[in-house]
């Protein structure tokens, strides 16, 4: 059996939906849900303008991105009724966010003068330990990390004096609770809360040109459009948002996590030329199975057809050749000097799980930052309070041995170059 004969997507089975979701979708099955919950760009824009009283969205590029995205969602994503409600609510919020960000930057032009100095990005395959490393490092108060609530409601800019009890925290909890009520098993895969750090891609929704949308929706037309446009525009607007978020709450450096940025590192480094990268590494065969399970659940959140018509080739859930391509490019960039070796640090999943603080000390030595005793104790307490599986165990199926053997050959250069051990 080779990889082409073994399709991980076909092996995935969703957990049963909460009864209320199925009941609502069933009751409206014969109604004109497109008219009841419109997702056309004109309707979304009009509602955001009405809600905010603002009209300036900044540059004009975003509109084409939104048009392509909403058309692709309508024609390809197969959203169920509750999925449409969720999507409309989210997109109106993203448009409101864009209006408010542009308004804030106009009224407070000094925000543009903020400097994003030597940000740190954690990236690697999804399920390679990026989240736990991110959360542990975020215990260091010298790092500025974006929390869920400020990624959802960034305006007005957060302030240190009210940061821990800002009323937007409660609003973000409501958003998060609703999503987890749609698909409770997400808690065991990727814990989210208003006061937890979020991935870098969650700062990008309002650009409408970002890899987050093919992760959330089956939108092959939009995915091809994104590949044709690239991610520089997205990262440039993300950087503006980081300036806004740090204006009244500064720290030494931004700490960000972006597994989905792996194929776009060249563009990320164009926008953040002094960025430092922490690569997390884990057996890629294991990452593929675990990552696909999470990806499928994100699609299942909004549709009864999580794999659409099969036409969308997401790099991470496609073949081993697709999954290894970003690393092949990164190795070439390291070898030709496009990525400076002194700007990267490698963190092995097995080493972190065996001795997390030893792995953290190695990272701090690379960052040339002193790991003080009080911060180390804080990290140890965090780890003790959050054992693996606290929110349930994420179950996923490994492929047959013949498939594993075939995939090992594809991943061999990546595993050899970064000394990544086999787990299975």
C-alpha positions as CSV (number, residue, x, y, z in Angstrom):
1,X,0.0,0.0,0.0
2,X,1.4,3.4,-1.0
3,X,0.4,6.8,0.2
4,X,-1.8,7.4,-2.9
5,X,-3.8,4.3,-1.9
6,X,-4.1,5.5,1.7
7,X,-6.1,8.6,2.1
8,X,-6.1,10.0,5.6
9,X,-9.1,12.1,4.8
10,X,-11.2,9.0,4.1
11,X,-10.2,7.6,7.5
12,X,-11.4,10.6,9.5
13,X,-14.8,10.3,11.1
14,X,-16.4,13.3,12.9
15,X,-17.7,13.3,16.4
16,X,-21.5,13.5,16.6
17,X,-22.8,17.1,16.4
18,X,-24.5,18.7,19.5
19,X,-28.2,17.9,19.2
20,X,-29.2,21.6,18.9
21,X,-27.0,22.2,15.9
22,X,-28.4,19.3,14.0
23,X,-31.9,20.2,15.0
24,X,-31.6,23.9,13.8
25,X,-30.0,22.8,10.5
26,X,-32.7,20.2,9.9
27,X,-35.6,22.6,10.6
28,X,-34.4,25.2,8.1
29,X,-33.3,22.7,5.4
30,X,-36.2,23.7,3.0
31,X,-35.8,27.5,3.5
32,X,-33.9,29.9,1.4
33,X,-31.0,30.2,3.8
34,X,-28.9,32.3,1.3
35,X,-31.5,35.1,1.5
36,X,-32.0,34.6,5.3
37,X,-28.3,34.8,6.1
38,X,-26.6,36.7,3.2
39,X,-22.9,36.4,2.8
40,X,-22.4,38.7,-0.3
41,X,-19.7,41.3,0.2
42,X,-22.1,44.3,-0.2
43,X,-24.4,43.1,2.6
44,X,-21.5,42.5,4.9
45,X,-19.9,45.8,4.2
46,X,-23.2,47.7,4.6
47,X,-23.8,46.1,8.0
48,X,-20.3,46.9,9.3
49,X,-20.6,50.5,8.2
50,X,-24.0,50.8,9.9
51,X,-22.7,49.2,13.1
52,X,-19.6,51.5,13.4
53,X,-20.6,54.7,11.6
54,X,-17.3,54.5,9.8
55,X,-16.7,54.3,6.1
56,X,-12.9,54.3,5.5
57,X,-11.4,50.8,5.0
58,X,-8.0,52.1,4.2
59,X,-6.5,51.0,0.8
60,X,-8.6,49.5,-2.0
61,X,-6.9,46.1,-2.3
62,X,-8.9,44.5,0.5
63,X,-12.1,44.8,-1.4
64,X,-11.1,42.4,-4.2
65,X,-9.8,40.0,-1.6
66,X,-13.1,40.0,0.1
67,X,-15.0,39.7,-3.1
68,X,-13.1,36.6,-4.2
69,X,-13.3,35.1,-0.7
70,X,-17.1,35.5,-0.2
71,X,-17.8,34.3,-3.7
72,X,-15.7,31.2,-3.1
73,X,-17.4,30.6,0.2
74,X,-20.9,30.9,-1.3
75,X,-20.1,28.6,-4.3
76,X,-17.7,26.0,-2.7
77,X,-17.8,25.9,1.1
78,X,-21.2,24.2,1.5
79,X,-22.0,25.9,4.7
80,X,-24.9,24.6,6.8
81,X,-27.3,27.1,8.3
82,X,-25.6,27.5,11.7
83,X,-22.3,27.7,9.8
84,X,-23.7,30.6,7.7
85,X,-24.8,32.4,10.9
86,X,-21.3,32.0,12.4
87,X,-19.6,33.2,9.2
88,X,-21.8,36.3,8.7
89,X,-21.2,37.3,12.4
90,X,-17.5,36.8,12.1
91,X,-17.1,38.7,8.8
92,X,-19.1,41.7,10.0
93,X,-16.7,41.7,13.0
94,X,-13.6,41.6,10.8
95,X,-14.9,44.4,8.7
96,X,-15.7,46.5,11.8
97,X,-12.2,45.7,13.0
98,X,-10.7,47.0,9.8
99,X,-12.7,50.2,9.9
100,X,-11.7,50.8,13.5
101,X,-8.0,50.1,12.9
102,X,-7.9,52.5,10.0
103,X,-9.8,55.1,12.1
104,X,-7.5,54.7,15.0
105,X,-4.3,55.0,12.8
106,X,-5.7,58.2,11.3
107,X,-6.6,59.8,14.7
108,X,-3.4,58.7,16.3
109,X,-0.7,58.8,13.6
110,X,2.1,58.4,16.2
111,X,1.1,54.7,16.3
112,X,2.7,54.3,12.9
113,X,6.0,55.3,14.4
114,X,6.1,52.3,16.8
115,X,8.9,49.9,16.2
116,X,8.5,46.2,16.1
117,X,11.9,45.1,17.2
118,X,13.3,41.6,16.6
119,X,10.0,39.7,16.9
120,X,10.2,36.0,17.6
121,X,8.1,33.6,15.5
122,X,7.5,30.0,16.5
123,X,6.7,27.9,13.5
124,X,6.8,24.2,12.4
125,X,4.3,21.5,11.4
126,X,1.0,21.8,13.2
127,X,0.9,19.4,16.1
128,X,4.7,19.6,16.5
129,X,4.5,21.3,20.0
130,X,4.2,24.9,18.8
131,X,1.3,25.6,21.2
132,X,2.8,24.3,24.4
133,X,6.1,26.0,23.7
134,X,4.3,29.2,22.9
135,X,2.3,29.1,26.1
136,X,5.4,28.3,28.2
137,X,7.5,31.1,26.7
138,X,4.6,33.5,27.1
139,X,4.9,33.1,30.9
140,X,7.9,35.5,30.6
141,X,6.4,39.0,31.0
142,X,9.2,40.5,28.9
143,X,7.5,39.0,25.8
144,X,4.4,40.7,24.3
145,X,1.9,38.0,23.1
146,X,-1.4,38.7,21.5
147,X,-4.3,37.3,23.6
148,X,-7.6,36.1,22.1
149,X,-9.7,39.1,23.3
150,X,-7.4,41.7,21.8
151,X,-7.2,39.8,18.5
152,X,-11.0,39.9,18.3
153,X,-11.4,43.5,19.6
154,X,-8.2,45.5,19.2
155,X,-9.7,48.9,19.2
156,X,-9.3,51.0,21.2
157,X,-5.7,50.0,21.8
158,X,-5.3,47.9,25.0
159,X,-3.8,49.6,27.9
160,X,-1.5,48.2,30.6
161,X,-3.6,49.7,33.4
162,X,-6.8,47.8,32.4
163,X,-5.3,44.9,30.4
164,X,-6.2,42.1,32.8
165,X,-9.8,43.2,33.4
166,X,-10.8,44.9,30.1
167,X,-14.5,44.4,29.5
168,X,-13.7,43.0,26.0
169,X,-12.4,39.8,27.8
170,X,-16.0,38.9,28.6
171,X,-17.1,39.6,25.1
172,X,-14.4,37.4,23.7
173,X,-15.5,34.6,26.1
174,X,-19.0,34.7,24.6
175,X,-17.5,34.3,21.1
176,X,-15.3,31.5,22.2
177,X,-18.0,29.7,24.1
178,X,-20.3,29.7,21.1
179,X,-17.7,28.1,18.8
180,X,-17.0,25.4,21.4
181,X,-20.7,24.8,21.7
182,X,-20.7,23.9,18.0
183,X,-17.9,21.5,18.2
184,X,-16.9,20.6,21.8
185,X,-14.1,18.3,20.8
186,X,-12.0,21.3,19.8
187,X,-11.1,21.6,23.5
188,X,-9.0,18.4,23.4
189,X,-7.2,19.5,20.1
190,X,-6.6,23.2,20.5
191,X,-7.6,24.9,23.7
192,X,-8.8,28.5,23.2
193,X,-9.9,31.1,25.7
194,X,-10.1,34.9,25.8
195,X,-7.0,35.3,28.0
196,X,-4.8,32.7,26.2
197,X,-2.3,33.6,23.4
198,X,-3.5,33.2,19.9
199,X,-1.7,32.2,16.7
200,X,-0.3,34.9,14.5
201,X,-2.9,34.1,11.8
202,X,-5.7,35.2,14.1
203,X,-4.4,38.7,13.7
204,X,-4.9,38.5,9.9
205,X,-8.7,38.0,9.4
206,X,-9.3,41.7,8.6
207,X,-6.8,41.6,5.7
208,X,-9.0,39.1,3.8
209,X,-5.8,37.9,2.1
210,X,-4.5,35.2,4.5
211,X,-4.0,31.5,4.8
212,X,-6.5,31.4,7.7
213,X,-9.5,31.2,5.3
214,X,-8.5,28.0,3.5
215,X,-7.9,26.5,6.9
216,X,-11.5,27.5,8.0
217,X,-13.4,26.9,4.7
218,X,-13.2,24.6,1.7
219,X,-12.5,27.4,-0.8
220,X,-10.3,26.1,-3.6
221,X,-10.8,29.1,-5.8
222,X,-9.8,31.5,-3.0
223,X,-6.8,29.3,-2.1
224,X,-5.5,29.6,-5.7
225,X,-6.1,33.3,-5.6
226,X,-4.1,33.6,-2.4
227,X,-1.2,31.7,-3.9
228,X,-1.2,34.0,-6.9
229,X,-1.2,37.1,-4.6
230,X,1.2,36.0,-1.9
231,X,1.2,37.0,1.8
232,X,3.2,40.2,1.9
233,X,0.1,42.4,2.0
234,X,-1.2,40.4,4.9
235,X,2.0,40.6,6.9
236,X,2.2,44.4,6.3
237,X,-1.2,44.9,7.8
238,X,-0.4,42.5,10.6
239,X,2.6,44.6,11.5
240,X,0.4,47.7,11.6
241,X,-1.9,45.9,14.0
242,X,1.0,44.9,16.2
243,X,2.1,48.6,16.4
244,X,-1.4,49.5,17.5
245,X,-1.6,46.7,20.1
246,X,1.8,47.6,21.7
247,X,1.2,51.4,21.7
248,X,0.0,51.4,25.3
249,X,1.3,48.0,26.4
250,X,4.9,47.6,25.4
251,X,7.2,44.7,26.1
252,X,10.8,43.9,24.9
253,X,9.8,41.8,22.0
254,X,6.7,40.3,20.3
255,X,6.4,36.5,20.7
256,X,4.2,35.0,17.9
257,X,3.3,31.6,16.8
258,X,2.4,30.7,13.2
259,X,2.6,27.1,12.0
260,X,0.6,28.1,8.9
261,X,3.3,30.7,8.0
262,X,5.7,27.9,7.2
263,X,5.3,28.2,3.4
264,X,5.5,32.0,3.6
265,X,8.7,32.6,5.5
266,X,10.3,34.5,2.7
267,X,7.5,37.1,2.6
268,X,7.3,37.2,6.4
269,X,11.0,38.0,6.6
270,X,10.6,40.8,4.0
271,X,8.2,42.5,6.4
272,X,10.1,41.5,9.6
273,X,13.7,41.5,8.4
274,X,15.1,41.2,12.0
275,X,12.7,38.4,13.0
276,X,14.1,35.4,14.9
277,X,12.5,32.0,14.1
278,X,12.1,29.1,16.5
279,X,11.4,26.0,14.4
280,X,9.7,23.1,16.2
281,X,10.3,19.6,14.9
282,X,8.4,16.4,15.3
283,X,8.0,13.1,13.4
284,X,6.2,14.4,10.3
285,X,4.2,11.2,9.9
286,X,2.7,11.7,13.3
287,X,2.1,15.4,12.6
288,X,0.2,14.5,9.4
289,X,-2.4,12.3,11.2
290,X,-2.9,14.7,14.1
291,X,-3.0,17.8,12.0
292,X,-5.5,16.3,9.6
293,X,-7.8,15.5,12.4
294,X,-7.8,19.1,13.6
295,X,-8.2,20.5,10.1
296,X,-11.2,18.2,9.4
297,X,-12.8,19.4,12.7
298,X,-12.4,23.0,11.7
299,X,-14.2,22.4,8.4
300,X,-16.8,20.3,10.2
301,X,-17.6,23.3,12.3
302,X,-19.4,24.9,9.4
303,X,-20.3,22.2,6.9
304,X,-21.6,18.7,6.6
305,X,-19.1,18.2,3.7
306,X,-15.7,18.8,5.4
307,X,-13.7,17.8,2.3
308,X,-15.9,19.7,-0.2
309,X,-15.7,18.2,-3.7
310,X,-12.1,17.1,-3.2
311,X,-10.6,19.8,-5.3
312,X,-8.8,21.8,-2.6
313,X,-5.2,20.7,-2.0
314,X,-4.2,22.1,1.4
315,X,-0.5,21.7,1.6
316,X,-0.6,20.3,5.1
317,X,-3.4,17.7,4.6
318,X,-2.5,16.7,1.1
319,X,0.4,14.2,0.2
320,X,3.7,13.8,2.0
321,X,5.3,15.5,-1.0
322,X,3.1,18.6,-0.4
323,X,3.8,18.6,3.3
324,X,7.6,18.4,2.9
325,X,7.8,21.1,0.2
326,X,7.9,24.0,2.7
327,X,10.8,22.4,4.5
328,X,12.6,21.8,1.3
329,X,12.3,25.5,0.5
330,X,13.4,26.5,4.0
331,X,16.5,24.2,3.8
332,X,17.4,25.9,0.5
333,X,16.9,29.3,2.0
334,X,19.2,28.4,5.0
335,X,21.8,27.0,2.7
336,X,21.8,30.0,0.3
337,X,21.8,32.5,3.2
338,X,18.3,33.9,2.6
339,X,17.5,32.7,6.1
340,X,20.5,33.5,8.3
341,X,21.5,30.6,10.5
342,X,22.1,32.9,13.5
343,X,18.4,34.0,13.2
344,X,17.0,30.5,13.7
345,X,16.7,28.0,16.6
346,X,15.5,24.4,16.5
347,X,13.4,22.8,19.2
348,X,12.8,19.1,19.1
349,X,9.4,17.8,20.3
350,X,10.8,14.7,22.0
351,X,13.4,16.7,23.9
352,X,10.8,19.3,25.0
353,X,8.4,16.6,26.3
354,X,11.2,14.7,28.1
355,X,12.6,17.8,29.8
356,X,10.7,21.0,28.9
357,X,12.9,23.4,31.0
358,X,16.1,22.1,29.5
359,X,14.6,22.8,26.1
360,X,13.5,26.3,27.2
361,X,17.0,27.1,28.5
362,X,18.5,26.1,25.1
363,X,16.1,28.5,23.4
364,X,16.9,31.4,25.8
365,X,20.6,30.8,25.2
366,X,19.9,31.2,21.5
367,X,17.8,34.3,22.1
368,X,20.6,35.7,24.3
369,X,18.1,36.4,27.0
370,X,18.6,35.7,30.7
371,X,16.2,33.1,32.1
372,X,15.8,34.4,35.6
373,X,14.9,32.1,38.5
374,X,11.5,33.7,39.0
375,X,10.5,33.3,35.4
376,X,11.7,29.7,35.3
377,X,9.6,29.0,38.4
378,X,6.6,30.6,36.7
379,X,7.1,28.3,33.7
380,X,7.4,25.2,35.8
381,X,4.2,26.1,37.6
382,X,2.4,26.6,34.3
383,X,3.5,23.1,33.1
384,X,2.5,21.5,36.4
385,X,-0.9,23.0,36.2
386,X,-1.4,22.0,32.6
387,X,-0.6,18.3,32.1
388,X,-1.0,16.9,28.6
389,X,-4.6,15.8,28.0
390,X,-6.1,18.1,30.6
391,X,-8.9,18.9,28.2
392,X,-9.3,15.4,26.9
393,X,-7.1,13.2,24.6
394,X,-6.9,14.0,20.9
395,X,-7.4,10.6,19.2
396,X,-6.2,10.0,15.6
397,X,-5.3,7.0,13.6
398,X,-1.8,6.2,12.4
399,X,-1.4,4.9,8.8
400,X,-0.4,1.3,8.0
401,X,3.3,0.5,8.2
402,X,3.7,0.3,4.4
403,X,2.5,3.9,4.2
404,X,4.8,5.0,7.0
405,X,7.7,3.4,5.2
406,X,6.9,5.2,1.9
407,X,6.5,8.6,3.7
408,X,9.8,8.2,5.5
409,X,11.5,8.3,2.1
410,X,9.8,11.6,1.3
411,X,10.6,13.1,4.6
412,X,14.2,11.8,4.7
413,X,15.9,15.1,3.8
414,X,13.9,17.1,6.4
415,X,14.4,14.5,9.2
416,X,18.2,14.2,8.4
417,X,18.8,17.9,8.1
418,X,17.1,18.8,11.4
419,X,17.8,15.5,13.2
420,X,14.1,14.7,13.7
421,X,13.6,11.2,15.2
422,X,10.9,8.8,14.3
423,X,8.0,8.3,16.8
424,X,6.3,5.4,15.1
